[in-house]
Amino acid sequence: MTPNIVLCLLVGVLFACGVYLLLARSLSRSLLGILLLTNGVSILFLIASGPAGRAPIIGVNAPEEMSDPLPQAMVLTAIVITLGLTAFILAMAHRSWQLARSDNVEDDLEDVRIAQRAVDNDMSDSEFRKRDRTDGDGAVRNGADGDGADGDGAVRDGAVGDGAVHDGEPVAATHTRSEEVDR
């Protein structure tokens, strides 16, 4: 059995277009992407099921002429799931349109704040980070407990931030809580 090359190309185009649309910020485009993906999956199931055959009714048709009913059942199940998912996304798009007059999915303010805080506290080039790296034999060079302290509980170079201690002296926070909210 050789699959039809046109149907295989159609599945590839449906998958590519569906993924492209699914990655958009607009809920209506995401819905179209999901619809294209599910149609591609349905066609893929039918391609994988083999050649068309007779109805799978025992006693009426010979077993070698019957088609496999499982892929057809899976396609019907996928259609029902797609219908439910479409209704859910349409309800979200409608609610988004009512609230913001737009169906674009905006960045969550909390996610933006956490991402900015991660950038502000990036310590990948600091001495603190270098001390926690291990040698080739697995032995930690400095700061064996991995907490940036030298064993006496005092945090040394590079660990500056909220409530940090630098050379035994407390260090003030780099920004206040109200500045975080403004970001």
N, C-alpha and C positions, 0 to 999 in steps of 0.2 A: 504494500500500500504506500503510495507516495502522496503527500499532501499537496493541495492546490497552491501553487506559488503566489497567485494573486491574493488568496485569502490570508496567507502568511504575511505578505506585505501589508495588507489591510490591518492586520492585528498590530504590526509594528508601528504603522502610522497612527492608529488609534491610541496606542500606549504613549507614543511620543507627544502627541497633541494633548492627551489627557494629563500627563505629568506636567507639561508646560502650563496648562490652564490651572491645574491644581495648586501650583506654587504662587499664583497671583494673590494679591491682597483682597480682591473683590470676591464677595461670597457668590455672586452670580457666575463669575468665571470659574470659581472653584467647583460649583455645582455642575457646570458644563464639563469640567475636567473629570469629575467623578462619573458622570454619565458616559463619557467616551471610554474611560478605563473599564467600566463594567461591561460595556458593549464589546470591547476588545477581549475581555476575559471570556465572555459568552461565546464569541466566535472561536476563540482558542480551544474551549471545551469541545465544540462541535468538530473542529479540525482533528483534535486528538482522539475523538471517539471512533474514527475510522469511516469507511465508506457507508453510504446510506444503504439501508436494508429494508426488509419487510417488517411489519409490526411484530413485536415480541410476544406473540400469543402461542402458547404451546398447544399443539394439536392442529393448528390451522396452517402454520408455516414450518418449513424445515429449519432445524436449529442453525445450520450454517448460513441460511439466508436472513436470519433475524439481526436487527440492529441492537446495539447495547443501550438499554434504557437508562442506565445510571448517568451518563453525561447529560441526557435530556432532563432528567430530574434535577441535576445540579444547576443547569441553566435556568430552569423554572424557579428554583430556590434563590438564585442570584437576582432574578428579576424582582422577586418579592422583597428581598433585602434592599435592592436599589430603590424601590418605590418608597419604603420606609425612610431611608436615608435622604431621599429627595424631599420628602415632606418635612423632615427635621431641618434641613438646610434652608428650605424656603421659609419656614417659620422663623429661623434665626435672621435671615435676610430681611423679612418683613419687620421684625422687631427692631433691627438695627436701623432700618429706614425710618421707622416711627420716632426713634430716639434721636438720631443724629442726621437724618436726611442723607444718609450715605450707606452703602453696603460694604464699604472698605473695612477691613479688620485692622484696627490701630494697635500700636504697641501698648502693652500694659504698662502703666506708670511704675509699678513695682519692679517689673523686669528691667525697665530702663534704669531705675535707681540702682538695682543690684549690679547691672553691667557697668555702670559708671563707677560704682564703689570698687569693683574688681580691677578696673583700669587704674584707679587712684592708688590702690594698695598693692599693685603689682610689684613683687619683690624678686623677680627672676634674675636681675643683675646684681643683687645686693650680696654683701658678705654673708648675711644670714643664710641665704640660699646655698652659697658655695660651701659653707661648713657642713651642711647636711648631706652633701654628695659623698658617695663612697669611693674607695679605691677599687682597683680591679679585683682584689682578693675578697671584697665584700666588707672590709673593715671600714667603719666610719672614721674619718680623719679627726674632726672636732665636733663637739656637741653630740656626744654619743647617744643621748636619749632623744635626739631629734626635735627638742623643743626650743632650740636656740639658746639655751642656757649652758653655762660652763660647769655645771655641777653644783654651784653654790646657790642656785635659784635666781641669780641676777642675769637678766637678758643683756647681751652685749651687742655690738655694732649691727645696725641695719634693721632692727625690729622696732621701727618707729611707727606709731599709729595710735589708735584709741586706747588709752590706759597703759601704754608700753613704758618700759623702763630702759633708759639708755645710760650706760656707765654708772649705774646705781642711782640715777636721778630720774624722777617721773617726768615724762614728756607729755605736753599738752596735746589734745586731739588736734588734727589738722583742719577740721571743720566742725561746725556745730550741727545739731540735729535739725534746726530750722533751715540751714543751708542745704541739707540733704533733700528736704521737702521741696525747696525751690527748684532743684535740679530737675 
